Amino acid sequence: MNEEVPTSDEHIKEYTKEIKKISYEVEDVEDSSGMGILDTIAVRGIQSEDIQDAKTLEVGLKVETEDGEQAVTVEFDVIKVHGRWYALYGLSY
């Protein structure tokens, strides 16, 4: 049993790519005052009267690795409560 076991760094490099650059762009913003987002918020215990604003963001992400560029668009809901913005769980790709 003289087999070499890869170190943590070697193991990471085997399954991942080093990120050289990350960029993003907000591609779309929609007002989200519909019942769907209010229902989601109510389940989480946030009172609808505390919500100052709600939006759905569509964000394009680009990641550059040694193998080139990869891109994905992510959509998620955000709410404004007491002057601060919060992202709701559940990203959609």
Secondary structure, 3 states (H helix, E strand, C coil): CCCCCCCHHHHHHHHCCCEEEEEEEEEEEEECCCHHHHHHHHHCCCCHHHEEEEEEEEEEEEEEECCEEEEEEEEEEEEEECCEEEECCCCEC
